[in-house]
Amino acid sequence: MSLAESPRLRLLTLCVLYVGQGIPWGFTALAIPKYLGDRGLGTGAIGIALAMTTLPYSFKWIWGPIIDSFTIPRLGRRRPWIILAQALMALTIISMIAIPDIAQDLTLLAWMILVHTAFSALQDVAVDALAVDLLDDDERGRANGLMYASKYGGGIIGGYGLSKIIGWWGLESALIVQTAMLLAIMIVPLLVRERAGPPSERPRFVEVVSSLAQAFSLRSTVIAAVLALAINFTGGVVAANAFRLFTQDLDVDYSLISGFLAPFAGFVGSILCSALVDRIGHRRMAVLGSLGMAAGWIAFGLGEPLWTSAGFVYTLALWEPFFQSIMTVSLFAVFMDVSWPRVGASQFTAYMALLNFSSTLGYRAAGYISNTWEDYGLYLVIAGVQLVVTGLVLTIDPTEARRRLPRPDGIPLAGRIAAGLLIAGLVGLTVYVVKPR
């Protein structure tokens, strides 16, 4: 039986593949920064390592048209890319054994994380494309919630589980265990088929790129892109600062927070959102999640005298990822809504890339912001930024692309200008992110 024929099989397959994304994410974005924090490194150094865990995702929109246009037909449109990416993820993880001391050679570590994350981004794009291809409209909200919950589950394994293995048996053992898990997950796409019968006709690369330019010529699609570029900036700043604040200044077990409590809260939030998002509305749930995050940061900033209380700190550790998962799952559904079905996979991937680029910018700016404000002030400022950005969600018309495209008059001048400004802005931001400090 193929994935297209069995809703349960495709949902199970997508969730397993998202676990495959979560394990290395938990390791590189949670276990490694925690390890560096334990070794006494500051916010700036940790932020650079964290930036490499999201930077390749910022450019994964490049993969979309390539995956849409090229494949091995007899193996399916998406499976060859998923299998290739999963294998390369395992290879790059095991290669980290060659680094003698990751706390001393941060440059080499950052580059290896960057290469690994590039293959993880490829797997992410291919899996998302598979989801866009196969999921029906009435199952997207629920599926997005369960898939993101699966990523959090993988994050618990990669963050908390592998952190424990590092503490017990060392970093090399954690790398070997992680590689074995990634190779085991690769067996799943080897055993399933996407569709029964002959493969569907693939679009030409030029057609995909042309249609993408047309899709991003509308007001709502451009606003959605700006929203994606801004919404995770605050979370990136807070995450990079927290590794230093919690491991060096506060008396809490941050491996428990970052590796278990936070992913578990995100898992619960994703499951809850999967049950409610289609009923309450995608945009409303996104606003609820974003406002919940801001409220938690305000409470934490104003409650600085309570930072010595482990209960107060652990409450924020559960609150923030719970509402962040609600916001993220809802935004996934919003971006699927606003995407033009003709190039839905590539356009959705572009939004996902901007979301990750937003986090990257936050990671890289964390050092400067933490040097400008005291820790309590940082949380208050970031909360204010989050409140402003949240307003963009309400200005998006999720039906505009389906109503107005295709248009016989081609791409309007305003659309060309907007697309050009967006590309120029991305180039400038990329230079800011990758240039040495």
C-alpha positions in Angstrom: 0.0 0.0 0.0 1.3 3.5 -0.9 1.4 6.6 1.2 -1.2 8.2 -1.0 -3.7 5.4 -0.4 -3.3 5.2 3.4 -3.8 8.3 5.7 -2.5 6.4 8.7 0.6 5.2 6.9 1.5 8.6 5.5 1.0 10.3 8.9 3.1 7.7 10.6 5.8 8.0 8.0 5.8 11.8 8.2 6.0 11.7 12.0 8.9 9.3 12.0 10.8 11.5 9.5 10.2 14.5 11.7 11.7 12.5 14.6 14.7 12.2 12.3 14.9 15.9 12.1 14.4 16.4 15.8 17.3 14.2 17.0 20.1 16.1 15.3 18.3 19.4 16.0 18.2 18.6 19.7 21.8 17.6 19.7 23.2 20.6 17.8 20.8 23.3 19.1 20.5 22.0 22.7 23.1 19.5 23.8 26.1 21.2 22.1 25.3 24.7 23.4 24.7 23.3 26.9 28.0 21.5 26.7 29.7 24.8 25.6 28.0 26.7 28.4 29.2 24.1 30.9 32.7 24.8 29.6 32.4 28.5 30.5 31.8 30.0 27.0 29.8 33.2 26.7 26.6 34.2 24.9 28.4 35.4 21.8 30.3 32.2 21.2 27.2 30.1 21.9 25.1 32.3 19.6 27.6 31.7 16.8 27.2 27.9 17.2 23.5 28.2 17.4 23.4 30.4 14.3 24.9 27.5 12.3 22.0 25.3 13.4 19.5 27.5 11.5 21.5 29.3 8.8 21.2 26.5 6.1 17.5 26.4 6.8 17.4 30.1 5.8 18.4 29.1 2.3 16.4 25.9 2.0 14.0 27.8 -0.4 16.7 27.1 -3.0 16.1 23.4 -2.6 12.4 23.7 -3.3 12.5 24.3 -7.0 15.3 21.8 -7.4 13.4 19.1 -5.6 10.2 20.0 -7.6 12.1 19.7 -10.9 14.6 16.8 -10.5 14.2 13.3 -9.1 14.4 9.6 -9.9 10.9 8.8 -11.3 10.9 5.1 -10.5 11.7 5.8 -6.8 9.2 8.7 -6.5 9.3 12.5 -6.5 10.5 12.9 -2.9 11.9 9.6 -1.6 15.3 9.9 -3.3 16.0 13.2 -1.8 14.8 12.1 1.7 17.1 9.0 1.6 20.1 11.0 0.4 19.7 13.7 3.0 19.2 11.2 5.8 22.4 9.3 4.9 24.4 12.5 4.7 23.1 13.7 8.0 24.4 10.5 9.6 27.7 10.9 7.9 28.3 14.4 9.0 27.4 13.6 12.6 29.9 10.7 12.9 32.5 13.0 11.3 32.4 15.3 14.3 34.5 12.6 16.1 37.5 14.1 14.3 37.3 17.3 16.3 39.7 16.9 19.3 38.0 19.5 21.6 34.9 21.3 20.3 35.1 23.9 23.0 38.6 24.9 21.8 38.1 24.7 18.1 34.8 26.7 17.7 35.5 27.6 14.0 35.8 23.9 12.9 32.7 23.0 15.1 30.7 25.8 13.5 31.6 24.7 10.0 30.7 21.1 10.7 27.4 22.0 12.2 26.8 24.2 9.2 27.4 21.3 6.7 25.4 18.9 8.8 22.5 21.3 9.0 22.6 21.9 5.3 21.7 18.2 4.8 19.2 18.4 7.6 17.5 21.3 5.7 17.5 19.2 2.5 15.7 16.4 4.4 13.3 19.0 5.9 12.4 20.4 2.5 11.9 16.9 0.9 9.6 15.8 3.8 7.6 19.0 3.7 7.2 18.6 0.0 6.0 15.1 0.5 3.5 16.4 3.1 2.2 19.1 0.7 1.9 16.5 -2.1 -0.1 14.0 0.0 -2.0 15.7 2.8 -5.6 16.6 2.2 -6.8 20.1 3.1 -8.9 18.9 6.0 -6.0 17.0 7.6 -3.2 19.6 7.3 -3.8 21.3 10.7 -3.9 18.0 12.6 -0.9 16.6 10.6 1.2 19.7 11.2 0.6 19.5 14.9 1.5 15.8 15.1 4.6 16.2 12.9 5.9 19.1 14.9 5.2 17.2 18.1 7.3 14.4 16.6 10.2 16.8 16.1 10.0 17.8 19.7 10.0 14.1 20.6 13.2 13.8 18.6 14.5 16.9 20.3 14.1 15.3 23.7 16.1 12.3 22.5 18.8 14.5 20.9 18.9 17.2 23.6 18.3 15.5 26.9 19.1 11.9 26.0 22.3 12.6 24.2 23.3 15.1 26.9 23.1 12.3 29.4 25.2 10.1 27.2 27.8 12.8 27.0 27.9 13.0 30.8 28.1 9.3 31.2 30.3 8.1 28.4 31.6 11.2 26.6 30.9 13.1 23.4 32.2 10.4 21.1 29.6 7.8 22.4 26.8 10.3 21.8 27.9 10.8 18.2 27.9 7.1 17.6 24.5 6.5 19.1 23.0 9.4 17.2 24.4 8.1 13.9 22.9 4.7 14.5 19.5 6.3 15.1 19.6 8.4 12.0 20.5 5.3 9.9 17.7 3.3 11.4 15.2 6.1 10.5 16.5 6.0 7.0 15.0 2.5 6.6 11.5 4.0 6.6 11.6 5.8 3.3 13.4 2.9 1.8 10.4 0.6 2.5 7.4 2.8 1.5 6.1 4.0 -1.8 4.7 7.5 -2.4 2.0 6.5 -4.9 0.9 3.5 -6.8 1.3 3.4 -10.6 3.5 5.5 -12.8 5.1 8.7 -11.4 3.3 12.0 -12.0 4.7 14.5 -14.5 7.3 16.8 -13.0 7.3 20.6 -13.8 10.3 22.2 -15.5 12.7 24.2 -13.4 12.0 27.4 -15.3 8.2 27.0 -14.8 8.6 26.5 -11.1 10.8 29.7 -10.7 8.4 31.7 -12.8 5.4 30.6 -10.9 7.1 31.4 -7.6 7.8 34.9 -8.7 4.1 35.3 -9.6 3.1 33.8 -6.2 5.1 36.4 -4.3 3.6 39.3 -6.2 0.6 39.6 -3.9 0.1 41.7 -0.8 -0.7 38.8 1.5 2.2 36.5 0.3 4.7 39.4 0.8 3.3 40.2 4.3 3.6 36.5 5.1 7.2 36.6 4.0 7.9 39.6 6.2 6.2 37.9 9.1 8.2 34.8 8.7 11.4 36.8 8.6 10.6 38.6 11.9 8.5 36.3 14.1 11.3 34.1 15.4 14.0 36.8 15.9 13.0 37.3 19.5 13.0 33.6 20.3 16.5 33.4 18.9 17.8 36.2 21.1 16.2 34.6 24.2 17.5 31.1 23.4 21.1 32.2 22.9 21.1 34.3 26.1 19.4 31.6 28.2 22.3 29.2 27.7 24.6 31.6 29.4 22.1 33.0 31.9 20.8 29.6 33.1 24.1 27.7 33.1 26.3 30.4 34.6 24.1 32.7 36.7 21.1 30.7 37.9 21.2 27.6 40.0 19.1 25.3 37.8 19.7 22.1 35.8 19.7 23.5 32.3 20.2 20.1 30.6 16.8 19.2 32.2 15.2 22.5 31.0 16.6 22.6 27.4 16.8 18.9 26.8 13.6 17.7 28.4 11.2 20.2 29.9 11.1 22.6 27.0 10.8 20.0 24.2 8.1 18.2 26.3 6.1 21.4 26.7 6.5 22.0 23.0 5.3 18.4 22.4 2.2 19.0 24.5 1.5 22.3 22.9 1.8 20.8 19.4 -0.6 18.0 20.3 -3.1 20.5 21.7 -2.8 22.8 18.7 -3.3 19.9 16.3 -6.8 19.3 17.9 -7.8 23.0 18.0 -6.2 24.9 15.2 -8.7 23.8 12.4 -11.6 24.7 14.7 -10.5 28.0 16.1 -8.7 29.3 13.0 -5.1 29.2 11.9 -4.4 33.0 12.3 -6.2 33.2 15.7 -4.2 30.3 17.1 -1.0 31.9 15.8 -1.8 35.2 17.5 -2.7 33.3 20.7 0.7 31.5 20.7 2.7 34.6 20.0 0.9 36.7 22.7 1.4 33.9 25.2 5.2 33.9 24.5 5.3 37.7 25.0 3.3 37.5 28.2 5.7 34.9 29.6 8.8 37.1 28.8 7.1 40.1 30.5 6.4 38.1 33.6 9.9 36.7 33.7 11.5 40.2 33.2 9.4 41.8 35.9 9.9 38.9 38.2 13.7 39.2 38.4 13.7 39.0 42.3 12.2 35.5 41.9 15.0 34.2 39.6 16.5 32.5 42.6 13.4 30.3 42.8 13.8 27.1 40.8 10.0 26.8 40.5 9.7 30.2 38.9 12.4 29.5 36.4 11.0 26.1 35.5 7.6 27.6 35.0 9.0 29.9 32.2 10.9 26.8 30.9 7.5 25.2 30.3 5.5 28.3 29.4 7.6 29.6 26.6 8.0 26.5 24.4 4.3 25.6 25.0 3.1 28.8 23.4 5.9 28.8 20.9 4.8 25.4 19.6 1.2 26.7 19.3 2.4 29.7 17.4 4.7 27.7 15.1 2.2 24.9 14.2 -0.5 27.6 13.5 1.9 29.5 11.3 2.7 26.4 9.3 -1.0 26.1 8.6 -1.2 29.8 7.7 1.7 29.5 5.3 0.1 26.5 3.6 -3.1 28.5 3.3 -1.5 31.4 1.7 0.6 29.3 -0.7 -0.5 29.0 -4.3 -1.2 25.2 -5.0 0.7 25.3 -8.3 4.0 25.8 -6.5 2.8 25.0 -3.0 5.8 22.9 -2.0 8.4 25.5 -3.1 6.5 28.5 -1.7 5.9 26.8 1.6 9.6 25.9 1.8 10.4 29.6 1.2 8.4 30.6 4.2 10.0 27.9 6.3 13.4 29.2 5.2 12.5 32.7 6.3 11.3 31.4 9.7 14.7 29.8 10.3 16.5 32.8 9.0 14.6 34.8 11.6 16.0 32.6 14.4 19.5 32.9 12.9 19.4 36.7 13.0 18.3 36.5 16.7 21.1 34.1 17.5 23.7 36.4 15.9 22.3 39.5 17.5 22.1 38.0 21.0 25.6 39.0 22.0 25.0 42.6 21.1 21.6 42.8 22.8 22.8 41.1 26.0 25.6 43.6 26.2 23.1 46.5 25.8 20.5 45.6 28.3 20.5 43.8 31.7 18.9 40.3 31.5 15.6 41.5 32.9 15.5 44.4 30.5 16.3 42.1 27.6 13.2 40.0 28.3 11.0 43.1 28.4 12.4 44.6 25.2 12.0 41.3 23.3 8.4 41.0 24.5 7.6 44.4 23.1 9.1 43.5 19.7 7.1 40.3 19.7 3.8 42.2 20.4 4.5 44.5 17.4 5.4 41.7 15.0 2.3 39.7 16.0 0.0 42.3 14.4 1.2 41.3 11.0 -0.6 38.0 11.3 -4.0 39.7 11.2 -3.3 41.5 8.0 -2.8 38.3 5.9 -5.6 37.2 3.6 -5.1 33.4 3.4 -7.3 33.1 0.4 -5.8 35.8 -1.8 -3.4 33.5 -3.8 -6.2 31.1 -4.7 -8.6 33.9 -5.6 -6.2 36.0 -7.7 -3.9 33.6 -9.3 -3.3 32.7 -12.1 -3.7 36.1 -13.6 -3.5 36.7 -17.4 -1.7 40.0 -17.0 1.5 38.4 -15.5 3.4 39.8 -12.7 2.6 43.5 -11.8 5.3 46.1 -11.4 4.6 46.4 -7.7 5.1 42.6 -7.3 8.4 42.8 -9.1 9.6 45.7 -6.9 8.5 43.8 -3.7 10.2 40.6 -4.8 13.4 42.6 -5.7 13.4 44.4 -2.3 12.9 41.1 -0.5 15.8 39.5 -2.3 18.1 42.5 -1.7 17.2 42.5 2.0 17.9 38.8 2.3 21.3 39.3 0.7 22.2 42.1 3.1 21.0 40.1 6.1 23.0 37.1 4.9 26.2 39.2 4.8 25.5 40.4 8.3 24.9 36.9 9.6 27.9 35.1 8.0 30.6 37.9 8.3 33.1 37.3 11.2 32.7 39.3 14.4 
